């Protein structure tokens, strides 16, 4: 069973949890649990302890420009694995289980196996390695922060590409979240194959008279 740790008072990223676990440690995080459209994306990152940016932090605390800069720095100096779970898998499994699946796929995509893992949140994804779960881990672990940046930038790129096919929803700006612009487009234009039918705002449109764009 994974250990759990919570650090709630003014958290700051550090490398202390990685050192405590010992050996080659992978940090894992996912992005995209809340949106109404698109996949959930996870990343696994093994940092080089001697060569990573001290500016790593929770992706939500960084500007888009800074995330992009760190994305390229991380890809250049670290070992990175990406995984995702599709809309169909989200609707079949539920978003929590799909997020765990995306994390397992991200870990499997790493070019080397880690000795241990640090995971954002309080749920053990069942990675098959010694694992510590860190609540708000992206704010206290450099490795998880790096994973949050990789996952966030990667998912934003996916949604920007999908927006080219379905420009009415503003996904290049809202990444599929249920902002007013997106909700209005759902009411006017209807659903796409990339909408999560198990999510309430989408599910309510699946009545007899709902519009579907595919």
Backbone torsions as a table, in degrees:
resi	resn	phi	psi	omega
1	UNK	NA	140.9	-178.6
2	UNK	-73.4	143.1	172.1
3	UNK	-73.7	152.3	177.2
4	UNK	-121.4	144.9	-178.5
5	UNK	-144.7	137.9	177.8
6	UNK	-131.3	130.2	178.8
7	UNK	-127.1	105.1	-167.7
8	UNK	-105.8	-17.0	-174.8
9	UNK	-94.6	103.8	177.8
10	UNK	47.9	60.2	-176.8
11	UNK	-65.1	144.1	175.1
12	UNK	-133.7	138.9	179.2
13	UNK	-64.0	144.6	176.0
14	UNK	-150.9	179.5	177.6
15	UNK	-108.3	13.8	-172.8
16	UNK	-67.2	-38.6	-178.7
17	UNK	-69.8	-35.7	176.4
18	UNK	-62.5	-44.3	-179.7
19	UNK	-66.0	-36.2	179.3
20	UNK	-66.2	-40.2	179.6
21	UNK	-69.0	-37.4	177.2
22	UNK	82.2	152.4	178.1
23	UNK	73.4	-153.6	-179.3
24	UNK	-87.0	111.7	-173.5
25	UNK	-111.1	129.4	176.6
26	UNK	-99.4	130.9	171.2
27	UNK	-95.8	137.3	-178.2
28	UNK	-128.5	140.3	175.0
29	UNK	-151.1	159.2	177.4
30	UNK	-126.3	159.1	178.8
31	UNK	-136.0	138.0	173.0
32	UNK	107.5	27.9	175.2
33	UNK	-73.3	-35.6	-171.0
34	UNK	-86.3	-24.2	-175.2
35	UNK	-61.2	159.7	176.9
36	UNK	-88.9	-10.2	-176.5
37	UNK	-144.0	154.9	175.5
38	UNK	89.3	167.4	-178.6
39	UNK	-76.2	167.1	166.1
40	UNK	-96.3	135.4	-173.3
41	UNK	-121.3	134.8	178.5
42	UNK	-123.6	154.7	176.0
43	UNK	-133.4	147.9	172.5
44	UNK	-122.2	130.1	-175.9
45	UNK	-132.5	129.2	170.3
46	UNK	-109.5	110.7	-178.4
47	UNK	-79.0	152.0	167.5
48	UNK	-83.6	112.8	-175.9
49	UNK	-57.2	-22.9	-178.3
50	UNK	-96.2	-2.1	-172.9
51	UNK	-154.6	75.4	171.4
52	UNK	-147.5	157.1	-174.9
53	UNK	-74.2	129.3	175.6
54	UNK	-71.3	-5.8	177.8
55	UNK	-83.0	2.5	178.4
56	UNK	-61.2	136.6	178.8
57	UNK	-159.3	170.8	175.0
58	UNK	-47.5	127.9	-175.5
59	UNK	-58.4	-28.7	-178.7
60	UNK	-70.2	-17.9	-179.0
61	UNK	-92.8	-0.2	-175.9
62	UNK	-109.1	150.8	173.1
63	UNK	-71.4	160.9	179.2
64	UNK	-59.2	-39.7	179.9
65	UNK	-64.9	-41.9	179.9
66	UNK	-69.2	-36.7	175.7
67	UNK	-59.2	-42.5	179.3
68	UNK	-61.7	-44.7	179.4
69	UNK	-59.8	-47.4	-178.1
70	UNK	-69.5	-32.9	176.5
71	UNK	-54.5	-48.6	-178.5
72	UNK	-71.2	-35.9	177.0
73	UNK	-63.5	-44.2	-179.8
74	UNK	-63.7	-44.7	-179.0
75	UNK	-63.4	-28.8	-177.2
76	UNK	-79.4	-33.4	-170.4
77	UNK	-112.9	-5.7	-171.9
78	UNK	-126.9	167.6	172.5
79	UNK	-93.2	128.4	-171.1
80	UNK	-130.8	136.5	171.4
81	UNK	-127.8	139.1	178.7
82	UNK	-117.6	144.2	174.9
83	UNK	-146.0	154.8	176.4
84	UNK	-146.4	160.6	171.9
85	UNK	-121.0	134.7	-173.5
86	UNK	-75.0	168.3	175.1
87	UNK	-58.4	-41.3	179.6
88	UNK	-61.6	-40.9	178.9
89	UNK	-69.0	-37.0	176.4
90	UNK	-61.0	-46.2	-178.3
91	UNK	-69.2	-29.4	-179.0
92	UNK	-82.3	-44.5	-172.6
93	UNK	-90.3	-34.8	-168.2
94	UNK	101.8	158.3	-170.2
95	UNK	-67.1	-33.5	179.7
96	UNK	-65.6	-49.4	-179.5
97	UNK	-66.1	-34.9	177.0
98	UNK	-65.6	-35.9	177.5
99	UNK	-65.5	-41.0	177.5
100	UNK	-64.1	-39.5	177.9
101	UNK	-62.9	-43.6	178.8
102	UNK	-61.2	-37.9	178.2
103	UNK	-65.8	-42.8	179.0
104	UNK	-62.7	-38.2	178.1
105	UNK	-68.1	-37.7	177.7
106	UNK	-62.7	-43.5	179.5
107	UNK	-63.7	-41.8	180.0
108	UNK	-64.9	-24.8	-178.6
109	UNK	-82.8	-9.1	176.1
110	UNK	-61.9	143.4	179.7
111	UNK	-71.1	-16.6	176.2
112	UNK	-135.7	159.8	177.0
113	UNK	-85.9	138.9	177.1
114	UNK	-82.6	168.9	172.0
115	UNK	-89.3	-25.9	-178.0
116	UNK	-160.0	167.9	-176.5
117	UNK	-135.1	144.7	170.0
118	UNK	-114.8	127.8	-173.8
119	UNK	-122.4	134.6	176.0
120	UNK	-71.9	133.0	177.9
121	UNK	107.0	-167.2	-176.3
122	UNK	-118.8	13.9	-177.0
123	UNK	-117.9	125.8	178.1
124	UNK	-78.1	119.4	-178.3
125	UNK	-75.9	-5.1	-177.5
126	UNK	73.7	60.2	-172.7
127	UNK	-86.3	-16.8	-179.3
128	UNK	85.7	11.0	177.4
129	UNK	-133.8	158.3	173.9
130	UNK	-52.7	129.0	-170.8
131	UNK	-133.8	137.3	170.9
132	UNK	-118.1	128.5	176.7
133	UNK	-94.6	129.0	-178.0
134	UNK	-118.2	112.8	174.2
135	UNK	-65.2	130.0	-173.2
136	UNK	57.9	37.2	-176.6
137	UNK	-62.2	-28.6	179.9
138	UNK	-68.8	-12.2	177.9
139	UNK	-98.9	-8.9	-174.6
140	UNK	-127.0	-11.6	179.7
141	UNK	-121.5	126.8	178.6
142	UNK	-60.4	-38.7	-177.7
143	UNK	-67.7	-42.5	178.0
144	UNK	-68.8	-38.2	176.5
145	UNK	-59.0	-42.7	178.1
146	UNK	-62.0	-41.5	178.5
147	UNK	-64.3	-37.7	179.9
148	UNK	-64.9	-37.1	178.8
149	UNK	-68.1	-46.7	-179.9
150	UNK	-61.2	-45.0	-178.4
151	UNK	-65.8	-43.1	-177.7
152	UNK	-64.8	-49.5	-178.5
153	UNK	-65.5	-39.5	-179.7
154	UNK	-64.8	-43.3	-179.9
155	UNK	-68.7	-39.3	177.3
156	UNK	-58.9	-38.0	177.9
157	UNK	-65.8	-40.8	177.8
158	UNK	-60.6	-46.1	-177.9
159	UNK	-68.5	-33.6	176.4
160	UNK	-65.5	-37.2	177.1
161	UNK	-67.9	-41.9	178.3
162	UNK	-64.7	-30.7	179.4
163	UNK	-65.0	-25.5	177.9
164	UNK	-67.3	-31.9	178.9
165	UNK	-83.6	-33.9	-178.7
166	UNK	-128.8	77.3	-172.1
167	UNK	-74.3	-11.3	-173.4
168	UNK	-69.3	-17.4	-169.5
169	UNK	-100.0	-9.2	178.0
170	UNK	69.6	31.1	-175.9
171	UNK	-65.3	-24.5	177.6
172	UNK	-67.2	-17.6	178.4
173	UNK	-104.8	-41.4	-173.3
174	UNK	-104.1	-1.7	176.4
175	UNK	55.2	23.3	177.1
176	UNK	91.5	-0.7	178.4
177	UNK	-70.5	160.1	-174.4
178	UNK	-83.5	54.4	176.2
179	UNK	-73.9	162.2	-177.0
180	UNK	-53.4	-41.2	-179.2
181	UNK	-59.9	-44.2	-179.7
182	UNK	-66.7	-43.4	-179.6
183	UNK	-64.4	-38.3	178.1
184	UNK	-64.9	-41.2	178.4
185	UNK	-64.1	-36.8	176.5
186	UNK	-59.2	-43.1	-178.8
187	UNK	-68.9	-36.1	-174.3
188	UNK	-87.8	-46.8	-173.4
189	UNK	-92.5	-38.9	-177.9
190	UNK	106.5	-165.0	-174.0
191	UNK	-91.4	159.2	174.0
192	UNK	-121.2	171.1	176.1
193	UNK	-65.6	-12.8	-175.8
194	UNK	-96.2	1.5	177.6
195	UNK	-85.0	142.9	-179.6
196	UNK	-84.2	105.1	-173.0
197	UNK	-70.4	-16.8	178.9
198	UNK	-83.8	-8.1	-179.6
199	UNK	-87.0	136.4	-169.4
200	UNK	-52.4	-49.0	-178.3
201	UNK	-62.0	-27.3	177.1
202	UNK	-83.9	-41.2	-177.1
203	UNK	-59.9	-34.3	-177.9
204	UNK	-68.5	-19.6	179.3
205	UNK	-87.2	-2.4	-175.6
206	UNK	-89.8	22.3	176.0
207	UNK	-74.7	-176.7	-174.8
208	UNK	-59.3	-33.4	-175.0
209	UNK	-100.9	13.1	-176.9
210	UNK	-68.9	148.9	175.2
211	UNK	-89.3	138.6	176.2
212	UNK	-132.4	129.3	-172.7
213	UNK	-92.8	16.4	178.3
214	UNK	-141.2	NA	NA
